[in-house]
Each structure stands twice: as structure tokens, then as C-alpha cells.
Amino acid sequence: MDGVREKIIDSAGRVFAERGYKSATVRQICQAAEANVAAVNYYFGDKEQLYLETVKQAHRRLTAQFPLPPWPKETEPAIKLNGFVSAMLARMIGGKAMPWEQQLMLREVLHPTNACRELVEEYFRPQLELLLSILSELLPSATPTHKQRQCAFSIIGQCLFYRIAGDIVEMMATKDDQSHFSIEQLADHITKFSLAAISETSTSEDHDSNAHPSTSLARP
């Protein structure tokens, strides 16, 4: 990557992560990068394209630093699920990634911009499809599509919680608890918790299919 272009992206990442897309200015970014304002137009066209490329770069770096493990064909789905959760947690809360990369990705998830739709199609949806393929090996074949997606989003939500509320978790956990919140331990917990829920979901689906519609949803 061109040195000036890379420097602009790194500076833009920090500014966008701190201020958000609307509040950040091209002038602030160029001052941080020690670059001419015209360089943004030359390399990216405008502020929106610079932002989009910065978010993509953040995702690429996190994905490269925390890749999914290679799975032999015979790998059990529970092991795949654990590997998927481990990689997701690492991308959100772990490793040596520059803080702006994780912060910017979180900001985009919580406060989507026009860049989000492109991110969804290019990066997020393939990850969801991978998770759904793993869940298809764990859930009954007749599981409705909406239920499969609910399970997938629940797993993603558990991982996202530790990114959004990490500081709160640290404050609320006791000193004895602190040693039990490593990425590996959290991945094991989320995997086991999710597998138990999937097992319960499977049982509930069987029960609901045999129950009368008017009684299966009735409140006590």
C-alpha cells in the first residue's frame, strides 16, 4: 500500500473511531496524517469513500490477525462452533490490534452509516452464513429458517456483549472471577451455553410440533 495512503487511513481510523463519521473532518484527518487535504481527494475521492475504505481496512486487519482455524472435513460441529466463537471474541476484544480498529467496527455496528450495508454484504453476511452452516449440523433438519437465525444472532450477541460491556463486566466481577474471563474461557462458556440452548430448542420444536396451536402459546 502507498505510504501516504496508508498513513491517511491510519489517521482516519483514529479520528473516525473517536469522533464518528459526522463529526470528523477531512482537515483533522490530514493534520493527524501530516498530509495535504488534496491527498484525500486524490486517493479516495471524498470523505465518504475514505470512511468506507477505513472501515474495510479495520475489518481486514482484524480478520487477518484472528483467522478462523482450518477445519478438516470430519471436524465435529461443536468444535467448529467453538472456533468460530473464539475468532469472533478475539476480533472484538483481544490481541494486539490497534484500538481504533475495534472501536471503529463497534461504532459502525451501533451507529450504522451508509458504509454499513456494503460491510454487511461483503463481510458480515459471509460470517453469518458460515455460522448458519455450523448450526445446520447441530439443529434438526426441519428447524425453521427464522429459528436458525435467532440461534445465530444469540451467539453473536453473547460475543458482542463482552465488547460493549467489557468495562462493566470487569467492575462487576469479583477479583476471584477475573482469571475466568480469558478469550478461551469465554469461548468455551458461550459454546457450552449455546449448545445447551440448541438442545433445548430442538426439544421445544419437537414438543411444539405435537402441541395444539391454541394451547402451545397459551399463558398459565
RATA-V348316 format. One record per residue. RES is the residue in one letter. BURIAL is # if it has 9 or more other ideal C-beta (glycine too) atoms within 8 Angstrom, else .. D_LAST is the distance of its C-alpha to the last C-alpha in Angstrom with 2 decimals. Layout:
res = <RES,RES>
burial = <BURIAL,BURIAL>
d_last = <D_LAST,D_LAST>
//
This chain:
res = <M,D,G,V,R,E,K,I,I,D,S,A,G,R,V,F,A,E,R,G,Y,K,S,A,T,V,R,Q,I,C,Q,A,A,E,A,N,V,A,A,V,N,Y,Y,F,G,D,K,E,Q,L,Y,L,E,T,V,K,Q,A,H,R,R,L,T,A,Q,F,P,L,P,P,W,P,K,E,T,E,P,A,I,K,L,N,G,F,V,S,A,M,L,A,R,M,I,G,G,K,A,M,P,W,E,Q,Q,L,M,L,R,E,V,L,H,P,T,N,A,C,R,E,L,V,E,E,Y,F,R,P,Q,L,E,L,L,L,S,I,L,S,E,L,L,P,S,A,T,P,T,H,K,Q,R,Q,C,A,F,S,I,I,G,Q,C,L,F,Y,R,I,A,G,D,I,V,E,M,M,A,T,K,D,D,Q,S,H,F,S,I,E,Q,L,A,D,H,I,T,K,F,S,L,A,A,I,S,E,T,S,T,S,E,D,H,D,S,N,A,H,P,S,T,S,L,A,R,P>
burial = <.,.,.,#,#,#,#,#,#,#,#,#,#,#,#,#,#,#,.,#,.,.,.,#,.,#,.,#,#,#,.,#,#,.,#,.,#,.,#,#,#,.,#,#,.,.,#,.,#,#,#,#,#,#,#,#,#,#,#,.,#,#,#,.,#,#,.,.,.,.,#,.,.,.,.,.,#,#,#,#,#,#,#,#,#,#,#,#,#,#,#,#,#,#,.,.,#,.,.,#,#,#,#,#,#,#,#,#,.,.,.,.,.,.,#,#,.,#,#,#,.,#,#,#,#,.,#,#,.,#,#,#,.,#,#,#,.,#,#,.,.,.,#,.,.,.,#,#,#,.,#,#,.,#,#,#,.,#,#,#,.,#,#,.,.,#,.,.,#,.,.,.,.,.,.,.,.,#,.,.,#,.,#,.,#,#,#,#,.,#,#,.,#,#,#,.,#,#,.,.,#,#,.,.,#,#,#,.,.,.,.,.,.,.,.,#,.,.,.,.>
d_last = <63.53,66.07,66.49,66.21,63.21,61.42,62.29,60.92,57.60,57.30,58.12,55.80,52.96,53.39,53.80,50.89,48.60,49.61,49.88,47.84,49.32,49.89,51.51,53.67,57.11,59.54,62.17,60.09,59.46,63.14,64.25,62.06,63.43,66.96,67.20,68.49,65.98,67.63,66.45,62.85,64.07,66.24,63.64,60.38,61.29,59.08,56.47,53.51,55.02,55.85,52.24,50.98,53.50,52.67,48.96,49.87,52.32,49.75,47.43,50.36,51.47,48.08,47.62,51.15,50.73,47.40,47.57,45.11,46.43,48.16,46.09,47.93,46.62,45.15,43.17,39.65,36.91,35.47,38.95,39.16,35.86,37.21,40.45,38.80,36.72,39.87,41.92,39.41,39.13,42.91,43.44,41.14,42.11,44.96,48.57,51.71,50.68,52.06,49.45,49.78,48.64,45.18,44.97,45.98,43.50,40.66,41.93,41.98,38.39,37.15,39.58,40.56,43.98,45.65,46.37,42.74,42.57,45.64,44.26,41.04,43.06,45.74,43.94,40.17,39.31,41.43,39.64,36.23,37.58,38.80,35.45,33.80,36.48,35.65,31.92,32.86,34.28,31.11,28.39,28.19,30.65,28.07,26.09,25.88,28.27,25.74,23.90,27.34,28.17,24.96,25.88,29.46,28.69,26.47,29.48,31.87,29.73,29.88,33.65,34.01,32.23,35.14,37.59,35.98,34.97,37.63,39.32,36.12,35.24,38.76,38.51,35.18,36.10,38.17,41.71,40.72,38.12,40.70,42.20,38.93,38.50,41.23,40.66,40.85,38.30,35.88,36.36,35.60,32.45,31.14,32.11,30.41,27.23,27.22,28.05,25.12,22.81,24.63,24.19,20.41,20.51,22.60,20.28,17.26,19.57,20.53,17.02,16.08,19.41,18.70,15.24,15.20,14.95,12.73,10.00,10.69,9.59,6.58,3.80,0.00>
//
